[in-house]
Amino acid sequence: MRIAKYLMFATIAFLLSACTEDELVKKAMEMKEEQDKEEIAAENEEKKVAEKQKEILENLEKPINEVLKDNELEEQDILNEENSITVKESFSDPTDFARLTGKMLFEFNNSSITPEEYYTFLEKFGSKQVYEDLLKDKKNAIMIFENIQNIMKEQRVENSSYVLTQISLNQNGKEAYFYRKVSSDNEDQYYITTLVLEGVEWKYDSDEPSLPFEEDSEKIIENVEEK
């Protein structure tokens, strides 16, 4: 038994003696550098998440005149309501997709759907730019969505209904936009939502505050009668 212990200690002593003091110091420094790199990477990731959260919240709080579009209209044709919205594998009709997008944005802001469900919607129907800006890291994206919903809950934002305008297309037909009016007990909020055509499929691209618009009630009646 003593011989076995002696051999074990002798082996350890031999291995230690095989490494010079400089080599041990170098190894320790390498380990510390690796640890420092991991800590810096983690800090950078946290900063990126914080910056993205700040950007989203700043967009929500922007004064309306800062996001006014050049082609803003005073009166808008209202999209007639649908009792049910079918979620398809893809959307070639921008009007159908506008209905789904308007519903998802309303339900997310109202916390009627979870951050995970909103992420799934964006993952399937978000544009390439949305993916690059927000969806690359699922964990961080969901954290951002949770924070947005928490802020709205703290501000006691309880929206009761929404209205969508009819779709407008740009000249080349590859970008579409519509307006949203979201109503609560206290006030109405107005937004402009942009869709883009990628291949043959319409994708959600952005949603920003806009100036108020007037609803053309005659056009609403015409649309309902055409159903």
Disulfide bonds with the S-S distance in Angstrom:
none
